[in-house]
Amino acid sequence: MGAKKSNRPDRRTIRTQHQLKETFIKILGEKSIDKVTVAELTRACDIGRGTFYIHYKDVYDLYDSIVSDNIENLTAIFNQYYPHDQDNNFAPLAEHFVHYIVENKPVFEVMTNHGSDIKVLNQICDLLIRHIINIEHDDPANMKQMAIIQFAAYGMIGVIVDWLVNKPNARMEDLIQVITTSVGTLRSMCLSAKD
């Protein structure tokens, strides 16, 4: 009887994909995606082009994989640390969200083109909005609630990006405190808008 085959990728696959992503992020820090070739990337990784194509269709597929990975990780943080019920303590969520983005600063700089490309930021905000509506059982037709939720999501992400891009010397604890207080206040407003 043969061993069961796992759906998880093996260590070599994980290592190769990680190496490709790390090198790609470094290259994207120096030039735009439309200027990056698979040949350049594989030379920098010291792997064959065929190996690249086992994992990705092209550099845009690799980029989409990086974006997807990071959005999945932010979703996991949100699901784990968003306060449920009447708990209004947003400090753990703010802290883990900010720490994750700081730890992955080069990735977020590339994904947002140093804060000037809002496509990925909109994806993150849309994710936050959908999750808040789901967790809080909010009514998407309630325009007042939706405005508050959108303000909270875009405000939180906007403040983090502005801090990363324009205020790298500001204290992280101050940013976390501002997010915690602001989002907690907005949640209270949103709850009162249900009535």
N, C-alpha and C positions, 0 to 999 in steps of 0.2 A: 504494500500500500504506500503510495507517494505522500510526500509532505503537502500540507495545505498551502496554497499560494496566497499570500497576503495582498490586499489591495493597496497597502502602503508602499510608497517607493522605497527602494533600497538605499543604503547609505551613500553609495557612489552617485546615484541620481540626485539625491538631496545635496551632496557636496558640490556636484557639477552645477546644478541650478543656482546654488548660493554663490558660487564663484562667478558665474555669468552675471548674476544680478549685481553683485558688489562691483565688479569691474565696469559694468554698464553704467551704474550710477556715477562712478568716478569720471568716465568719459563724458557723460551728459553734463557734468559740472563744467566741462570745458567747451562743449559744442552742442548744437541743437540735434535733436533726434534724426532729422532728415539728412544730416551730414555723417551719421554713424553707419558704418558698413558691418556686415557680419564678419567679413574677413579681418577688419581691424579689431573687432571685439574678440574673435577667437585667437588672433595672434597675441593680444594682450593677456588672454587667459591661458595661453599655451595649450589649446585644445584644437582638434580638427573641426572644420566647418560641418562635417557630417554629424559630429556630436551635437553641435548647436541645433541642427535641424531635427534631431531626435526629440528635442525638448520644446522647440519653438518654431513657428512658421517664418518669422522675421523679427526685426528689432521692435516693431510695434506690438507684436504679440508678447514679447518679453516685457515691454513697458506696461502693457495691460495686466500682465501677471503680477508685476511689482505693485501697481495700484490696487489690484484686487487683494493681494496679501495684506497690505496695510489697512485697507478698509475692513477686511475680516478681523484683523487684530483690534482695530478701534471698536468694532461692533462687540467683540468679546469683552473689552474693557467696559463699554457702556452697559452691556447686559449684566455684568458682575457687580458694578459699583453704583448704578443708578438707584437712588433711594426709593423704596417702595412704601406703600401705604401713606401714612401721615408723616413719616420721617422726612425732614427737610434738610438733612445734612448732605450737602453736595461736595464736601471737602474730599472724600475719598475718590469720587469720580473726577473732580478737577485735577487732583494730584496725579492720579494714574494717567489721565489723558495727556496732561502737560508733560509728564516724565516720558511717556512713550514717544511723543512728538520730538522732544529734545534729544532722546537717545537715538532717534532716527532722523535727525536734522538734515543730513545731506540728501536723504531720500525725499523728504518733504520740500526741501529747496528745489530739487529737480522737478518733482511732481507739480509744484506750483510756479515754476520758473521764477523763483525767489520772490514769491508773493504776487506776481503780476498775471498769472494764468489762473482763472477762477474755476475752470472746469472741474478739477478734482475737489476743490473746496466746496463747490456746489454739490458734488456727489456725497461728500461727508455730511454736509448740512442736511441734505435730503434724507440721508440715513438717520440722522439724529431726530429729525422731525417725525418721520414714520414711527420710530421706536417710542418717542414720547407720546404720540397719539395712541399707540397700542398699549403702552404701560399705564397711562393715565386714563384710558378709556374716554378720550376726548372726542368731540364731535367735529369732524373736518368742515362741516357746514357752519359752525359757529365762528364767524369771522373775527370776533374779538379774541377768542382762544387761539385761533390760528396765527393772528398777528403777534401775540405774545410768544407763542412757541417758536415762530420763525425768528423773531427778534432775539430770543435766547440762543437758538442754535447758531445763527449767523454772527451774533455778537461774540459768543464764546470762541468760535473758530477764528473770527476776525481779530480778536484781541491776541490770541495765541500767535497767529501769523505775523501780525504787526510787531509783537514782542520779539519773535525770532529774527525777523528781517531788519527791523529798525531800532530795537532796544536790547541788543544782546547782553548789555551789562546790567540791565535791571534785574532785581532779585526775583527768582522763580517763586519764592514764598509769597511775595506781594501779588504776583499774577494769579496764583492759586487762590489767594484770599479774595481778590476782586471777582473772580469767576464764581467762587463759592457763594459769596454774598449776593451777587447780581442774579444768578440763576435761581437761588433760593427765594429771593424776593419776587422774581418773575413767576415762579411756580405758584406762590401764594396768590398772586394776581390772577393767574390762570384758573386756579381752583375757585376763586370768587366769581370769575366770569361764567362758571357753569350754572350758577343760580339764575 
